[in-house]
């Protein structure tokens, strides 16, 4: 019984470094994925805002063109 306990304890100690390495690597990858997701969301929001601004600019250009063509209106 003592041999089995010693064998199991030795196995846990020997693999403990790999377990810790795997846990830290998994945590780092999860953190990187969250970071990439935030970047993608910010990029998407910026693209939407740029599209909105372009739409406003086009509406303004259309209005200015109308005013130039119809000064009496």
HTML snippet that shows the backbone in 3Dmol.js (N, CA, C, O; Angstrom):
<script src="https://3Dmol.org/build/3Dmol-min.js"></script>
<div id="view" style="width:600px;height:400px;position:relative"></div>
<script>
const pdb = `
ATOM      1  N   UNK A   1       0.826  -1.192   0.000  1.00  0.00           N
ATOM      2  CA  UNK A   1       0.000   0.000   0.000  1.00  0.00           C
ATOM      3  C   UNK A   1       0.871   1.257   0.000  1.00  0.00           C
ATOM      4  O   UNK A   1       0.606   2.218  -0.722  1.00  0.00           O
ATOM      5  N   UNK A   2       1.916   1.224   0.829  1.00  0.00           N
ATOM      6  CA  UNK A   2       2.811   2.379   0.856  1.00  0.00           C
ATOM      7  C   UNK A   2       3.487   2.581  -0.490  1.00  0.00           C
ATOM      8  O   UNK A   2       3.743   3.710  -0.910  1.00  0.00           O
ATOM      9  N   UNK A   3       3.777   1.452  -1.170  1.00  0.00           N
ATOM     10  CA  UNK A   3       4.409   1.544  -2.483  1.00  0.00           C
ATOM     11  C   UNK A   3       3.485   2.227  -3.481  1.00  0.00           C
ATOM     12  O   UNK A   3       3.929   3.068  -4.263  1.00  0.00           O
ATOM     13  N   UNK A   4       2.202   1.873  -3.462  1.00  0.00           N
ATOM     14  CA  UNK A   4       1.247   2.477  -4.389  1.00  0.00           C
ATOM     15  C   UNK A   4       1.085   3.965  -4.106  1.00  0.00           C
ATOM     16  O   UNK A   4       1.008   4.777  -5.029  1.00  0.00           O
ATOM     17  N   UNK A   5       1.033   4.314  -2.835  1.00  0.00           N
ATOM     18  CA  UNK A   5       0.922   5.716  -2.460  1.00  0.00           C
ATOM     19  C   UNK A   5       2.162   6.488  -2.908  1.00  0.00           C
ATOM     20  O   UNK A   5       2.039   7.590  -3.442  1.00  0.00           O
ATOM     21  N   UNK A   6       3.326   5.941  -2.706  1.00  0.00           N
ATOM     22  CA  UNK A   6       4.568   6.580  -3.124  1.00  0.00           C
ATOM     23  C   UNK A   6       4.623   6.683  -4.637  1.00  0.00           C
ATOM     24  O   UNK A   6       5.062   7.697  -5.178  1.00  0.00           O
ATOM     25  N   UNK A   7       4.176   5.631  -5.325  1.00  0.00           N
ATOM     26  CA  UNK A   7       4.168   5.634  -6.794  1.00  0.00           C
ATOM     27  C   UNK A   7       3.220   6.714  -7.316  1.00  0.00           C
ATOM     28  O   UNK A   7       3.571   7.449  -8.239  1.00  0.00           O
ATOM     29  N   UNK A   8       2.031   6.815  -6.739  1.00  0.00           N
ATOM     30  CA  UNK A   8       1.057   7.823  -7.163  1.00  0.00           C
ATOM     31  C   UNK A   8       1.572   9.225  -6.865  1.00  0.00           C
ATOM     32  O   UNK A   8       1.423  10.125  -7.692  1.00  0.00           O
ATOM     33  N   UNK A   9       2.172   9.421  -5.704  1.00  0.00           N
ATOM     34  CA  UNK A   9       2.711  10.735  -5.343  1.00  0.00           C
ATOM     35  C   UNK A   9       3.833  11.129  -6.280  1.00  0.00           C
ATOM     36  O   UNK A   9       3.923  12.290  -6.680  1.00  0.00           O
ATOM     37  N   UNK A  10       4.689  10.188  -6.637  1.00  0.00           N
ATOM     38  CA  UNK A  10       5.779  10.460  -7.569  1.00  0.00           C
ATOM     39  C   UNK A  10       5.211  10.845  -8.940  1.00  0.00           C
ATOM     40  O   UNK A  10       5.711  11.767  -9.584  1.00  0.00           O
ATOM     41  N   UNK A  11       4.176  10.144  -9.379  1.00  0.00           N
ATOM     42  CA  UNK A  11       3.538  10.460 -10.660  1.00  0.00           C
ATOM     43  C   UNK A  11       2.935  11.852 -10.671  1.00  0.00           C
ATOM     44  O   UNK A  11       3.074  12.581 -11.653  1.00  0.00           O
ATOM     45  N   UNK A  12       2.269  12.227  -9.591  1.00  0.00           N
ATOM     46  CA  UNK A  12       1.670  13.566  -9.493  1.00  0.00           C
ATOM     47  C   UNK A  12       2.750  14.641  -9.497  1.00  0.00           C
ATOM     48  O   UNK A  12       2.612  15.663 -10.168  1.00  0.00           O
ATOM     49  N   UNK A  13       3.816  14.410  -8.754  1.00  0.00           N
ATOM     50  CA  UNK A  13       4.907  15.395  -8.702  1.00  0.00           C
ATOM     51  C   UNK A  13       5.581  15.506 -10.065  1.00  0.00           C
ATOM     52  O   UNK A  13       5.906  16.607 -10.508  1.00  0.00           O
ATOM     53  N   UNK A  14       5.793  14.374 -10.731  1.00  0.00           N
ATOM     54  CA  UNK A  14       6.460  14.380 -12.030  1.00  0.00           C
ATOM     55  C   UNK A  14       5.607  15.049 -13.095  1.00  0.00           C
ATOM     56  O   UNK A  14       6.150  15.715 -13.977  1.00  0.00           O
ATOM     57  N   UNK A  15       4.306  14.896 -13.044  1.00  0.00           N
ATOM     58  CA  UNK A  15       3.442  15.486 -14.065  1.00  0.00           C
ATOM     59  C   UNK A  15       2.906  16.857 -13.659  1.00  0.00           C
ATOM     60  O   UNK A  15       2.238  17.520 -14.452  1.00  0.00           O
ATOM     61  N   UNK A  16       3.186  17.274 -12.462  1.00  0.00           N
ATOM     62  CA  UNK A  16       2.669  18.557 -11.984  1.00  0.00           C
ATOM     63  C   UNK A  16       3.150  19.731 -12.826  1.00  0.00           C
ATOM     64  O   UNK A  16       2.402  20.680 -13.061  1.00  0.00           O
ATOM     65  N   UNK A  17       4.393  19.666 -13.278  1.00  0.00           N
ATOM     66  CA  UNK A  17       4.914  20.744 -14.121  1.00  0.00           C
ATOM     67  C   UNK A  17       4.193  20.829 -15.447  1.00  0.00           C
ATOM     68  O   UNK A  17       3.905  21.915 -15.949  1.00  0.00           O
ATOM     69  N   UNK A  18       3.903  19.648 -16.016  1.00  0.00           N
ATOM     70  CA  UNK A  18       3.180  19.639 -17.290  1.00  0.00           C
ATOM     71  C   UNK A  18       1.753  20.139 -17.108  1.00  0.00           C
ATOM     72  O   UNK A  18       1.214  20.841 -17.964  1.00  0.00           O
ATOM     73  N   UNK A  19       1.155  19.770 -15.993  1.00  0.00           N
ATOM     74  CA  UNK A  19      -0.207  20.238 -15.715  1.00  0.00           C
ATOM     75  C   UNK A  19      -0.222  21.753 -15.560  1.00  0.00           C
ATOM     76  O   UNK A  19      -1.097  22.426 -16.105  1.00  0.00           O
ATOM     77  N   UNK A  20       0.738  22.287 -14.822  1.00  0.00           N
ATOM     78  CA  UNK A  20       0.819  23.739 -14.641  1.00  0.00           C
ATOM     79  C   UNK A  20       1.102  24.422 -15.971  1.00  0.00           C
ATOM     80  O   UNK A  20       0.517  25.463 -16.270  1.00  0.00           O
ATOM     81  N   UNK A  21       1.999  23.843 -16.775  1.00  0.00           N
ATOM     82  CA  UNK A  21       2.310  24.415 -18.087  1.00  0.00           C
ATOM     83  C   UNK A  21       1.066  24.440 -18.975  1.00  0.00           C
ATOM     84  O   UNK A  21       0.794  25.443 -19.635  1.00  0.00           O
ATOM     85  N   UNK A  22       0.320  23.349 -18.991  1.00  0.00           N
ATOM     86  CA  UNK A  22      -0.903  23.281 -19.793  1.00  0.00           C
ATOM     87  C   UNK A  22      -1.950  24.276 -19.328  1.00  0.00           C
ATOM     88  O   UNK A  22      -2.634  24.898 -20.141  1.00  0.00           O
ATOM     89  N   UNK A  23      -2.071  24.421 -18.018  1.00  0.00           N
ATOM     90  CA  UNK A  23      -3.055  25.364 -17.481  1.00  0.00           C
ATOM     91  C   UNK A  23      -2.692  26.801 -17.840  1.00  0.00           C
ATOM     92  O   UNK A  23      -3.557  27.576 -18.246  1.00  0.00           O
ATOM     93  N   UNK A  24      -1.421  27.159 -17.695  1.00  0.00           N
ATOM     94  CA  UNK A  24      -1.026  28.536 -18.026  1.00  0.00           C
ATOM     95  C   UNK A  24      -1.128  28.786 -19.521  1.00  0.00           C
ATOM     96  O   UNK A  24      -1.507  29.880 -19.939  1.00  0.00           O
ATOM     97  N   UNK A  25      -0.798  27.792 -20.330  1.00  0.00           N
ATOM     98  CA  UNK A  25      -0.918  27.946 -21.783  1.00  0.00           C
ATOM     99  C   UNK A  25      -2.383  28.111 -22.190  1.00  0.00           C
ATOM    100  O   UNK A  25      -2.707  28.956 -23.024  1.00  0.00           O
ATOM    101  N   UNK A  26      -3.254  27.314 -21.608  1.00  0.00           N
ATOM    102  CA  UNK A  26      -4.687  27.435 -21.899  1.00  0.00           C
ATOM    103  C   UNK A  26      -5.226  28.790 -21.494  1.00  0.00           C
ATOM    104  O   UNK A  26      -6.016  29.395 -22.218  1.00  0.00           O
ATOM    105  N   UNK A  27      -4.797  29.264 -20.337  1.00  0.00           N
ATOM    106  CA  UNK A  27      -5.253  30.578 -19.873  1.00  0.00           C
ATOM    107  C   UNK A  27      -4.756  31.676 -20.806  1.00  0.00           C
ATOM    108  O   UNK A  27      -5.501  32.603 -21.124  1.00  0.00           O
ATOM    109  N   UNK A  28      -3.497  31.578 -21.247  1.00  0.00           N
ATOM    110  CA  UNK A  28      -2.942  32.588 -22.150  1.00  0.00           C
ATOM    111  C   UNK A  28      -3.679  32.574 -23.489  1.00  0.00           C
ATOM    112  O   UNK A  28      -3.944  33.635 -24.054  1.00  0.00           O
ATOM    113  N   UNK A  29      -4.010  31.397 -24.001  1.00  0.00           N
ATOM    114  CA  UNK A  29      -4.736  31.319 -25.265  1.00  0.00           C
ATOM    115  C   UNK A  29      -6.149  31.886 -25.123  1.00  0.00           C
ATOM    116  O   UNK A  29      -6.636  32.573 -26.020  1.00  0.00           O
ATOM    117  N   UNK A  30      -6.796  31.603 -24.014  1.00  0.00           N
ATOM    118  CA  UNK A  30      -8.136  32.153 -23.786  1.00  0.00           C
ATOM    119  C   UNK A  30      -8.083  33.670 -23.693  1.00  0.00           C
ATOM    120  O   UNK A  30      -8.953  34.360 -24.225  1.00  0.00           O
ATOM    121  N   UNK A  31      -7.064  34.189 -23.017  1.00  0.00           N
ATOM    122  CA  UNK A  31      -6.900  35.632 -22.903  1.00  0.00           C
ATOM    123  C   UNK A  31      -6.649  36.257 -24.285  1.00  0.00           C
ATOM    124  O   UNK A  31      -7.189  37.319 -24.593  1.00  0.00           O
ATOM    125  N   UNK A  32      -5.838  35.602 -25.106  1.00  0.00           N
ATOM    126  CA  UNK A  32      -5.556  36.092 -26.455  1.00  0.00           C
ATOM    127  C   UNK A  32      -6.816  36.082 -27.316  1.00  0.00           C
ATOM    128  O   UNK A  32      -7.051  37.007 -28.094  1.00  0.00           O
ATOM    129  N   UNK A  33      -7.626  35.029 -27.174  1.00  0.00           N
ATOM    130  CA  UNK A  33      -8.893  34.976 -27.929  1.00  0.00           C
ATOM    131  C   UNK A  33      -9.821  36.106 -27.515  1.00  0.00           C
ATOM    132  O   UNK A  33     -10.455  36.735 -28.362  1.00  0.00           O
ATOM    133  N   UNK A  34      -9.903  36.368 -26.205  1.00  0.00           N
ATOM    134  CA  UNK A  34     -10.744  37.483 -25.739  1.00  0.00           C
ATOM    135  C   UNK A  34     -10.230  38.805 -26.298  1.00  0.00           C
ATOM    136  O   UNK A  34     -11.019  39.658 -26.703  1.00  0.00           O
ATOM    137  N   UNK A  35      -8.916  38.976 -26.321  1.00  0.00           N
ATOM    138  CA  UNK A  35      -8.316  40.196 -26.853  1.00  0.00           C
ATOM    139  C   UNK A  35      -8.637  40.350 -28.341  1.00  0.00           C
ATOM    140  O   UNK A  35      -9.012  41.434 -28.789  1.00  0.00           O
ATOM    141  N   UNK A  36      -8.491  39.267 -29.102  1.00  0.00           N
ATOM    142  CA  UNK A  36      -8.785  39.314 -30.536  1.00  0.00           C
ATOM    143  C   UNK A  36     -10.271  39.611 -30.774  1.00  0.00           C
ATOM    144  O   UNK A  36     -10.617  40.335 -31.708  1.00  0.00           O
ATOM    145  N   UNK A  37     -11.136  39.061 -29.943  1.00  0.00           N
ATOM    146  CA  UNK A  37     -12.567  39.327 -30.071  1.00  0.00           C
ATOM    147  C   UNK A  37     -12.863  40.798 -29.822  1.00  0.00           C
ATOM    148  O   UNK A  37     -13.638  41.410 -30.556  1.00  0.00           O
ATOM    149  N   UNK A  38     -12.245  41.374 -28.783  1.00  0.00           N
ATOM    150  CA  UNK A  38     -12.450  42.799 -28.518  1.00  0.00           C
ATOM    151  C   UNK A  38     -11.961  43.663 -29.669  1.00  0.00           C
ATOM    152  O   UNK A  38     -12.610  44.640 -30.039  1.00  0.00           O
ATOM    153  N   UNK A  39     -10.809  43.300 -30.237  1.00  0.00           N
ATOM    154  CA  UNK A  39     -10.289  44.042 -31.387  1.00  0.00           C
ATOM    155  C   UNK A  39     -11.243  43.956 -32.573  1.00  0.00           C
ATOM    156  O   UNK A  39     -11.501  44.958 -33.240  1.00  0.00           O
ATOM    157  N   UNK A  40     -11.763  42.765 -32.833  1.00  0.00           N
ATOM    158  CA  UNK A  40     -12.696  42.585 -33.944  1.00  0.00           C
ATOM    159  C   UNK A  40     -13.974  43.384 -33.721  1.00  0.00           C
ATOM    160  O   UNK A  40     -14.516  43.963 -34.663  1.00  0.00           O
ATOM    161  N   UNK A  41     -14.453  43.420 -32.491  1.00  0.00           N
ATOM    162  CA  UNK A  41     -15.660  44.190 -32.190  1.00  0.00           C
ATOM    163  C   UNK A  41     -15.407  45.685 -32.378  1.00  0.00           C
ATOM    164  O   UNK A  41     -16.253  46.396 -32.920  1.00  0.00           O
ATOM    165  N   UNK A  42     -14.249  46.158 -31.935  1.00  0.00           N
ATOM    166  CA  UNK A  42     -13.915  47.571 -32.102  1.00  0.00           C
ATOM    167  C   UNK A  42     -13.768  47.912 -33.576  1.00  0.00           C
ATOM    168  O   UNK A  42     -14.225  48.963 -34.024  1.00  0.00           O
ATOM    169  N   UNK A  43     -13.127  47.018 -34.333  1.00  0.00           N
ATOM    170  CA  UNK A  43     -12.970  47.230 -35.766  1.00  0.00           C
ATOM    171  C   UNK A  43     -14.331  47.291 -36.456  1.00  0.00           C
ATOM    172  O   UNK A  43     -14.562  48.140 -37.318  1.00  0.00           O
ATOM    173  N   UNK A  44     -15.214  46.398 -36.075  1.00  0.00           N
ATOM    174  CA  UNK A  44     -16.546  46.361 -36.657  1.00  0.00           C
ATOM    175  C   UNK A  44     -17.323  47.640 -36.327  1.00  0.00           C
ATOM    176  O   UNK A  44     -17.991  48.211 -37.189  1.00  0.00           O
ATOM    177  N   UNK A  45     -17.228  48.073 -35.088  1.00  0.00           N
ATOM    178  CA  UNK A  45     -17.917  49.315 -34.692  1.00  0.00           C
ATOM    179  C   UNK A  45     -17.355  50.510 -35.461  1.00  0.00           C
ATOM    180  O   UNK A  45     -18.109  51.403 -35.847  1.00  0.00           O
ATOM    181  N   UNK A  46     -16.050  50.537 -35.684  1.00  0.00           N
ATOM    182  CA  UNK A  46     -15.438  51.628 -36.433  1.00  0.00           C
ATOM    183  C   UNK A  46     -15.908  51.614 -37.883  1.00  0.00           C
ATOM    184  O   UNK A  46     -16.162  52.668 -38.466  1.00  0.00           O
ATOM    185  N   UNK A  47     -16.023  50.421 -38.466  1.00  0.00           N
ATOM    186  CA  UNK A  47     -16.496  50.327 -39.844  1.00  0.00           C
ATOM    187  C   UNK A  47     -17.936  50.796 -39.968  1.00  0.00           C
ATOM    188  O   UNK A  47     -18.292  51.475 -40.931  1.00  0.00           O
ATOM    189  N   UNK A  48     -18.763  50.436 -38.994  1.00  0.00           N
ATOM    190  CA  UNK A  48     -20.156  50.884 -39.006  1.00  0.00           C
ATOM    191  C   UNK A  48     -20.214  52.401 -38.890  1.00  0.00           C
ATOM    192  O   UNK A  48     -20.984  53.049 -39.598  1.00  0.00           O
ATOM    193  N   UNK A  49     -19.414  52.963 -38.010  1.00  0.00           N
ATOM    194  CA  UNK A  49     -19.399  54.424 -37.832  1.00  0.00           C
ATOM    195  C   UNK A  49     -18.916  55.117 -39.101  1.00  0.00           C
ATOM    196  O   UNK A  49     -19.462  56.150 -39.490  1.00  0.00           O
ATOM    197  N   UNK A  50     -17.894  54.554 -39.751  1.00  0.00           N
ATOM    198  CA  UNK A  50     -17.420  55.148 -41.001  1.00  0.00           C
ATOM    199  C   UNK A  50     -18.494  55.092 -42.072  1.00  0.00           C
ATOM    200  O   UNK A  50     -18.646  56.044 -42.839  1.00  0.00           O
ATOM    201  N   UNK A  51     -19.238  54.006 -42.142  1.00  0.00           N
ATOM    202  CA  UNK A  51     -20.328  53.897 -43.110  1.00  0.00           C
ATOM    203  C   UNK A  51     -21.414  54.928 -42.809  1.00  0.00           C
ATOM    204  O   UNK A  51     -21.971  55.535 -43.724  1.00  0.00           O
ATOM    205  N   UNK A  52     -21.714  55.124 -41.523  1.00  0.00           N
ATOM    206  CA  UNK A  52     -22.705  56.132 -41.150  1.00  0.00           C
ATOM    207  C   UNK A  52     -22.235  57.532 -41.543  1.00  0.00           C
ATOM    208  O   UNK A  52     -23.010  58.329 -42.072  1.00  0.00           O
ATOM    209  N   UNK A  53     -20.967  57.821 -41.282  1.00  0.00           N
ATOM    210  CA  UNK A  53     -20.431  59.134 -41.639  1.00  0.00           C
ATOM    211  C   UNK A  53     -20.454  59.344 -43.151  1.00  0.00           C
ATOM    212  O   UNK A  53     -20.776  60.432 -43.628  1.00  0.00           O
ATOM    213  N   UNK A  54     -20.109  58.290 -43.904  1.00  0.00           N
ATOM    214  CA  UNK A  54     -20.137  58.408 -45.365  1.00  0.00           C
ATOM    215  C   UNK A  54     -21.558  58.652 -45.846  1.00  0.00           C
ATOM    216  O   UNK A  54     -21.771  59.428 -46.778  1.00  0.00           O
ATOM    217  N   UNK A  55     -22.528  58.003 -45.226  1.00  0.00           N
ATOM    218  CA  UNK A  55     -23.927  58.208 -45.586  1.00  0.00           C
ATOM    219  C   UNK A  55     -24.346  59.659 -45.323  1.00  0.00           C
ATOM    220  O   UNK A  55     -25.050  60.264 -46.131  1.00  0.00           O
ATOM    221  N   UNK A  56     -23.913  60.203 -44.202  1.00  0.00           N
ATOM    222  CA  UNK A  56     -24.208  61.598 -43.873  1.00  0.00           C
ATOM    223  C   UNK A  56     -23.553  62.532 -44.886  1.00  0.00           C
ATOM    224  O   UNK A  56     -24.164  63.502 -45.334  1.00  0.00           O
ATOM    225  N   UNK A  57     -22.289  62.227 -45.248  1.00  0.00           N
ATOM    226  CA  UNK A  57     -21.591  63.056 -46.237  1.00  0.00           C
ATOM    227  C   UNK A  57     -22.302  63.023 -47.586  1.00  0.00           C
ATOM    228  O   UNK A  57     -22.438  64.059 -48.236  1.00  0.00           O
ATOM    229  N   UNK A  58     -22.752  61.855 -48.010  1.00  0.00           N
ATOM    230  CA  UNK A  58     -23.470  61.753 -49.278  1.00  0.00           C
ATOM    231  C   UNK A  58     -24.784  62.520 -49.241  1.00  0.00           C
ATOM    232  O   UNK A  58     -25.153  63.174 -50.216  1.00  0.00           O
ATOM    233  N   UNK A  59     -25.484  62.440 -48.124  1.00  0.00           N
ATOM    234  CA  UNK A  59     -26.731  63.198 -47.988  1.00  0.00           C
ATOM    235  C   UNK A  59     -26.444  64.694 -48.047  1.00  0.00           C
ATOM    236  O   UNK A  59     -27.204  65.446 -48.658  1.00  0.00           O
ATOM    237  N   UNK A  60     -25.364  65.129 -47.422  1.00  0.00           N
ATOM    238  CA  UNK A  60     -25.005  66.536 -47.447  1.00  0.00           C
ATOM    239  C   UNK A  60     -24.625  66.969 -48.866  1.00  0.00           C
ATOM    240  O   UNK A  60     -25.023  68.045 -49.313  1.00  0.00           O
ATOM    241  N   UNK A  61     -23.863  66.142 -49.569  1.00  0.00           N
ATOM    242  CA  UNK A  61     -23.501  66.464 -50.948  1.00  0.00           C
ATOM    243  C   UNK A  61     -24.743  66.559 -51.828  1.00  0.00           C
ATOM    244  O   UNK A  61     -24.846  67.447 -52.674  1.00  0.00           O
ATOM    245  N   UNK A  62     -25.680  65.645 -51.627  1.00  0.00           N
ATOM    246  CA  UNK A  62     -26.930  65.678 -52.393  1.00  0.00           C
ATOM    247  C   UNK A  62     -27.700  66.963 -52.111  1.00  0.00           C
ATOM    248  O   UNK A  62     -28.220  67.599 -53.028  1.00  0.00           O
ATOM    249  N   UNK A  63     -27.769  67.337 -50.843  1.00  0.00           N
ATOM    250  CA  UNK A  63     -28.464  68.569 -50.473  1.00  0.00           C
ATOM    251  C   UNK A  63     -27.768  69.792 -51.073  1.00  0.00           C
ATOM    252  O   UNK A  63     -28.423  70.674 -51.628  1.00  0.00           O
ATOM    253  N   UNK A  64     -26.435  69.841 -50.960  1.00  0.00           N
ATOM    254  CA  UNK A  64     -25.689  70.976 -51.511  1.00  0.00           C
ATOM    255  C   UNK A  64     -25.871  71.064 -53.024  1.00  0.00           C
ATOM    256  O   UNK A  64     -25.997  72.161 -53.569  1.00  0.00           O
ATOM    257  N   UNK A  65     -25.885  69.925 -53.701  1.00  0.00           N
ATOM    258  CA  UNK A  65     -26.114  69.909 -55.146  1.00  0.00           C
ATOM    259  C   UNK A  65     -27.507  70.442 -55.467  1.00  0.00           C
ATOM    260  O   UNK A  65     -27.675  71.216 -56.409  1.00  0.00           O
ATOM    261  N   UNK A  66     -28.508  70.031 -54.685  1.00  0.00           N
ATOM    262  CA  UNK A  66     -29.866  70.526 -54.896  1.00  0.00           C
ATOM    263  C   UNK A  66     -29.921  72.042 -54.695  1.00  0.00           C
ATOM    264  O   UNK A  66     -30.548  72.746 -55.486  1.00  0.00           O
ATOM    265  N   UNK A  67     -29.277  72.545 -53.653  1.00  0.00           N
ATOM    266  CA  UNK A  67     -29.280  73.987 -53.387  1.00  0.00           C
ATOM    267  C   UNK A  67     -28.603  74.733 -54.527  1.00  0.00           C
ATOM    268  O   UNK A  67     -29.075  75.796 -54.927  1.00  0.00           O
ATOM    269  N   UNK A  68     -27.504  74.200 -55.060  1.00  0.00           N
ATOM    270  CA  UNK A  68     -26.826  74.857 -56.190  1.00  0.00           C
ATOM    271  C   UNK A  68     -27.704  74.879 -57.434  1.00  0.00           C
ATOM    272  O   UNK A  68     -27.725  75.867 -58.168  1.00  0.00           O
ATOM    273  N   UNK A  69     -28.415  73.806 -57.666  1.00  0.00           N
ATOM    274  CA  UNK A  69     -29.235  73.725 -58.892  1.00  0.00           C
ATOM    275  C   UNK A  69     -30.546  74.484 -58.754  1.00  0.00           C
ATOM    276  O   UNK A  69     -31.115  74.910 -59.759  1.00  0.00           O
ATOM    277  N   UNK A  70     -31.027  74.659 -57.557  1.00  0.00           N
ATOM    278  CA  UNK A  70     -32.309  75.330 -57.329  1.00  0.00           C
ATOM    279  C   UNK A  70     -32.118  76.441 -56.282  1.00  0.00           C
ATOM    280  O   UNK A  70     -32.530  76.284 -55.132  1.00  0.00           O
ATOM    281  N   UNK A  71     -31.511  77.531 -56.668  1.00  0.00           N
ATOM    282  CA  UNK A  71     -31.261  78.596 -55.677  1.00  0.00           C
ATOM    283  C   UNK A  71     -32.528  79.273 -55.179  1.00  0.00           C
ATOM    284  O   UNK A  71     -32.518  79.877 -54.106  1.00  0.00           O
ATOM    285  N   UNK A  72     -33.604  79.188 -55.924  1.00  0.00           N
ATOM    286  CA  UNK A  72     -34.837  79.858 -55.513  1.00  0.00           C
ATOM    287  C   UNK A  72     -35.695  79.013 -54.592  1.00  0.00           C
ATOM    288  O   UNK A  72     -36.699  79.509 -54.081  1.00  0.00           O
ATOM    289  N   UNK A  73     -35.343  77.764 -54.362  1.00  0.00           N
ATOM    290  CA  UNK A  73     -36.190  76.867 -53.571  1.00  0.00           C
ATOM    291  C   UNK A  73     -36.042  77.076 -52.105  1.00  0.00           C
ATOM    292  O   UNK A  73     -36.693  76.393 -51.315  1.00  0.00           O
TER     293      UNK A  73
END
`;
const viewer = $3Dmol.createViewer("view");
viewer.addModel(pdb, "pdb");
viewer.setStyle({}, {cartoon: {color: "spectrum"}});
viewer.zoomTo();
viewer.render();
</script>
